[in-house]
């Protein structure tokens, strides 16, 4: 019988999968009833529930994302709750369409139970990603409700 991964190990496996572009495998790191909250998402859903919904989002990212992400400055902080870690890192981002290269800051608070993510509260620099892709006019239109 294999030992269950710690919260730190699960986060590092998630980050490795994202950095290597293996998005279709990432949903397997989440429990069936996982909840992911993206607190600073400007227009998309700020709450995603369930592994199936997450699998759909990861599949979309695998097929549509024009960005290459490389994690750096990774710090994982353990808390007094062994199920919870707080991770901070930067992505070195290369946008394949616009050619822009930049950094985007990230923080994630993960709760991992029995080796699976059951809850994640994500704080990503969505605005930097949108600006780098030339999507600021579309964001303004979406925020204005047009």
C-alpha positions as a Python dict, from the first residue, in 0.01 Angstrom:
ca = {
    (1, 'X'): (0, 0, 0),
    (2, 'X'): (146, 336, -99),
    (3, 'X'): (158, 631, 135),
    (4, 'X'): (-77, 924, 68),
    (5, 'X'): (88, 1242, -58),
    (6, 'X'): (111, 1538, 179),
    (7, 'X'): (-49, 1873, 100),
    (8, 'X'): (296, 2007, 2),
    (9, 'X'): (360, 1713, -232),
    (10, 'X'): (18, 1751, -398),
    (11, 'X'): (76, 2122, -458),
    (12, 'X'): (418, 2056, -609),
    (13, 'X'): (270, 1786, -835),
    (14, 'X'): (-2, 2032, -945),
    (15, 'X'): (254, 2303, -1020),
    (16, 'X'): (474, 2058, -1209),
    (17, 'X'): (179, 1946, -1423),
    (18, 'X'): (87, 2304, -1507),
    (19, 'X'): (445, 2401, -1589),
    (20, 'X'): (488, 2096, -1811),
    (21, 'X'): (155, 2163, -1984),
    (22, 'X'): (-2, 1832, -1874),
    (23, 'X'): (-339, 1995, -1806),
    (24, 'X'): (-551, 1690, -1887),
    (25, 'X'): (-394, 1500, -1594),
    (26, 'X'): (-452, 1770, -1333),
    (27, 'X'): (-814, 1693, -1245),
    (28, 'X'): (-697, 1363, -1095),
    (29, 'X'): (-533, 1563, -815),
    (30, 'X'): (-877, 1684, -698),
    (31, 'X'): (-1147, 1503, -502),
    (32, 'X'): (-1481, 1429, -673),
    (33, 'X'): (-1645, 1714, -479),
    (34, 'X'): (-1354, 1960, -480),
    (35, 'X'): (-1423, 2333, -473),
    (36, 'X'): (-1190, 2585, -638),
    (37, 'X'): (-1241, 2954, -573),
    (38, 'X'): (-1063, 3211, -789),
    (39, 'X'): (-1107, 3523, -580),
    (40, 'X'): (-974, 3774, -832),
    (41, 'X'): (-1118, 3627, -1154),
    (42, 'X'): (-1254, 3941, -1325),
    (43, 'X'): (-1531, 3794, -1543),
    (44, 'X'): (-1532, 3414, -1536),
    (45, 'X'): (-1671, 3189, -1269),
    (46, 'X'): (-1518, 3251, -928),
    (47, 'X'): (-1626, 2913, -795),
    (48, 'X'): (-1589, 2577, -968),
    (49, 'X'): (-1735, 2269, -805),
    (50, 'X'): (-1646, 1907, -873),
    (51, 'X'): (-1370, 1714, -1046),
    (52, 'X'): (-1572, 1687, -1369),
    (53, 'X'): (-1608, 2065, -1398),
    (54, 'X'): (-1239, 2110, -1323),
    (55, 'X'): (-1149, 1849, -1585),
    (56, 'X'): (-1344, 2053, -1840),
    (57, 'X'): (-1158, 2370, -1744),
    (58, 'X'): (-820, 2194, -1763),
    (59, 'X'): (-907, 2043, -2102),
    (60, 'X'): (-1000, 2389, -2230),
    (61, 'X'): (-670, 2528, -2100),
    (62, 'X'): (-480, 2246, -2272),
    (63, 'X'): (-638, 2320, -2608),
    (64, 'X'): (-681, 2698, -2598),
    (65, 'X'): (-416, 2854, -2378),
    (66, 'X'): (-157, 3047, -2577),
    (67, 'X'): (72, 3075, -2274),
    (68, 'X'): (378, 2886, -2165),
    (69, 'X'): (420, 2898, -1787),
    (70, 'X'): (736, 2837, -1588),
    (71, 'X'): (719, 2852, -1209),
    (72, 'X'): (988, 3032, -1013),
    (73, 'X'): (1036, 3174, -663),
    (74, 'X'): (818, 2893, -524),
    (75, 'X'): (759, 2903, -148),
    (76, 'X'): (528, 2651, 19),
    (77, 'X'): (429, 2732, 376),
    (78, 'X'): (288, 2465, 599),
    (79, 'X'): (27, 2567, 854),
    (80, 'X'): (-81, 2439, 1194),
    (81, 'X'): (-340, 2231, 1003),
    (82, 'X'): (-157, 1946, 824),
    (83, 'X'): (-421, 1948, 548),
    (84, 'X'): (-350, 2311, 454),
    (85, 'X'): (-57, 2474, 274),
    (86, 'X'): (-15, 2826, 143),
    (87, 'X'): (194, 2848, -172),
    (88, 'X'): (343, 3161, -327),
    (89, 'X'): (517, 3170, -663),
    (90, 'X'): (566, 3363, -981),
    (91, 'X'): (505, 3240, -1331),
    (92, 'X'): (748, 3341, -1601),
    (93, 'X'): (493, 3365, -1881),
    (94, 'X'): (552, 3361, -2254),
    (95, 'X'): (247, 3447, -2463),
    (96, 'X'): (292, 3263, -2793),
    (97, 'X'): (55, 3488, -2990),
    (98, 'X'): (164, 3833, -2876),
    (99, 'X'): (525, 3732, -2808),
    (100, 'X'): (516, 3905, -2470),
    (101, 'X'): (716, 3763, -2181),
    (102, 'X'): (638, 3875, -1827),
    (103, 'X'): (593, 3759, -1467),
    (104, 'X'): (264, 3697, -1292),
    (105, 'X'): (231, 3655, -916),
    (106, 'X'): (26, 3374, -759),
    (107, 'X'): (-89, 3255, -419),
    (108, 'X'): (-286, 2938, -351),
    (109, 'X'): (-433, 2811, -27),
    (110, 'X'): (-490, 2437, -62),
    (111, 'X'): (-669, 2190, 160),
    (112, 'X'): (-562, 1834, 81),
    (113, 'X'): (-731, 1532, 235),
    (114, 'X'): (-621, 1175, 170),
    (115, 'X'): (-387, 1295, -104),
    (116, 'X'): (-650, 1491, -301),
    (117, 'X'): (-727, 1861, -316),
    (118, 'X'): (-1068, 1918, -157),
    (119, 'X'): (-1057, 2298, -157),
    (120, 'X'): (-842, 2560, -323),
    (121, 'X'): (-856, 2935, -292),
    (122, 'X'): (-652, 3083, -577),
    (123, 'X'): (-516, 3434, -614),
    (124, 'X'): (-363, 3475, -961),
    (125, 'X'): (-270, 3796, -1143),
    (126, 'X'): (-547, 3761, -1402),
    (127, 'X'): (-510, 4120, -1515),
    (128, 'X'): (-147, 4066, -1619),
    (129, 'X'): (-249, 3759, -1820),
    (130, 'X'): (-533, 3947, -1992),
    (131, 'X'): (-316, 4249, -2075),
    (132, 'X'): (-37, 4030, -2216),
    (133, 'X'): (-285, 3861, -2447),
    (134, 'X'): (-419, 4191, -2576),
    (135, 'X'): (-756, 4123, -2414),
    (136, 'X'): (-798, 4445, -2219),
    (137, 'X'): (-1065, 4591, -2454),
    (138, 'X'): (-1271, 4270, -2426),
    (139, 'X'): (-1233, 4277, -2046),
    (140, 'X'): (-1359, 4636, -2030),
    (141, 'X'): (-1656, 4546, -2249),
    (142, 'X'): (-1736, 4243, -2032),
    (143, 'X'): (-1712, 4449, -1712),
    (144, 'X'): (-1939, 4716, -1860),
    (145, 'X'): (-2195, 4446, -1933),
    (146, 'X'): (-2209, 4510, -2308),
}
